[in-house]
């Protein structure tokens, strides 16, 4: 049975000091916080998710498109709806380790990702980049990946600033299907 929607805050015993704030629970984020599916070491055989994703179907792996050297995949913990990554198939940690064809295809897939995101969701701009190394913020430093984060005018609101929470309006599987349809050939 669905809970009745009300404007009255729900009282919950044991959640700390009572205040005027309502809570938006995001328990799915706990997997990221606790490091679920993080590699146990730097090698490709150390549980690297970017090495196992290509073995899955596109739907199960949230893969948008595959090339010869790289693939595009949705981020499981997105900053914005449509946040995807371009990942080389080869397990390398540093951008300087890519060879010429890998570098060229990574650049081409970045262009295609931007085109698909503009077509599918009307993105106004993008944040594009790589975090090289754990100290630079890479969640999985052992396998290079480039983030492509779509942005829209006015896409910032009080939730990230005040609540440190992102509100994503679409399921990842639906986002993957939408971007796969919009992916340019």
N, C-alpha and C positions, 0 to 999 in steps of 0.2 A: 504494500500500500504506500502511495506517495505521501510524503509529509506535507502538511498544509503550509503554504507560504504565508508569512506574517511579517509585519514590519517591527514587531517586538523582538528584541534580542533574546536568543535562547539562553537560558541559565544553565550552566554546566558546572557541577561541583568538582572542585579539584583542579581547575585550570589556572589558578593563580589569583592575583588580586583582581577584584571586580573593577571593570572600567567601562567606558562608554563605547569601546571598539567592538565591532563584530569581527568574526574570524572567517577568513577564506582558507579552508584547509586544502593543501595540495600534497597529499600523501605520496603521489607518484614521484615527487622530487626526492624522496628519501632514498630511492635506489641510487640516484646520482650522488647524493651527499655521502652515502655509505660506501661508494666506490664499486657498486655492483657492475659486473661485466668489464671491470678495468683489468688490463693485463697484469700478470704477476711478475713480469720481467720485460726486458727490452727486445727479446727475440720474437720472431713471427709465430713460434710455437708456444709462446707464453700466454696464450689466451687473448691475443690481439683481435678485437671485434672487427677492425677494418680488414683483417685477413680472412675472417669467416663470413662476413656479409656477402661477398661475391659467390659463395657456395649455396646461398639461399635463393629462392625465387625472388623476383623483383618485389612482389607484394610483401612477402615475409621479411625481406631485408630492407624494405622502404627505399629500394633503388629506383631512381628516376630514369637514368640512362646509363648505358655501358659503352665504352669505347674500346680501343685496342690496348691502351695503357692506363686509363683512368676510368672512374665511374662517378656518377653524381648520386648522392644519398641524402635523405632528410636527416637532420639532427634530432636525436631522441629527446634532447633537452634544449629546445629552441629558445633563442632570444626573442624572436618574432615569428608569427605564422609564415611558413614558407622557408624558414632558415634551412639551408642545405649546405652540403660540403662536397668539394671535389677531392677525390682520394685516388692516389696511384694504386694500382693492383700490387705493385712490388712494395715490400716492406722496407721502407727507408724512413729515417727520422728527420733528416735535414734537407732543406731545399737544394743545397749545393750537390746533393747526391743524385738528383734526377739527371737522366741523360737527355739529350736533345729532343728526341721524339716524345718523351714523357713531359718535358717542360712545355713543348708546343701544344700537346693535347690538353694539358691542364689549363693553359691559357685559352684555348678554343672552347673548352667546356665551361669556363667561367663566362665567356661571352654568350654561350648558348643558355646558361642558367639565367643570366640577366634578361635575355630575350624572353625565355619561358615565363619568368616571374612577372615581367611587364605585361605579357599577353594574358596570362591567367589571372593575375590579381591587380594589375594596374599599379605596380610599385613605382614610386616617384624617384627613389634613389636607393643606394646600396652601401652597406659596410662590407668590405672585402678584405680578408687578411688571414695570416697564419700566425699562430703562437708557436714559436720555435723554442722548445725546451720547457720543462716544468716551471722554472723560475719566471718564464714569460707568460705563464697561464695556460699552457697546453694541458688539457685533461688527459690526453693520451699522447704523450710526447714521443713514444717509440715509433709512431707511424704518422708521417706527414699528412696533413689534411688542410685544405683551404676553405674557410667559411665564406659563404655568400648569404648575407642577411638583408632581406628586402626592407625598405623603409618607406613610410608614407608621411606626407605633411600632416602634422598633428597626431602622429602615432604615439607620442608620449602622453601619458596621462598620470594621474595621481597614484595609480597602483604601483608602478615600479619605484617611484620616488618616495612615497610615504609608506606603502605596504611591502616594498621589496618583493613584489609578486607580479608575474606576467600573466595576463589573461589571454588565452589562445582560443579563438572561436571555432576551430575546426579540428577534427580528428586527424592524426598523422596519416592514416591510410587514405583518407579522402584528399588530403593535400597532395600525397604522392601521386594518386591517380590524376588529379587535375594538372599537375606539373608535367607528368609523363605525356599527357595528351597535347600539351602546349610546347613540348620540347622540339626545337627546330632540327631538321634533318641535316 
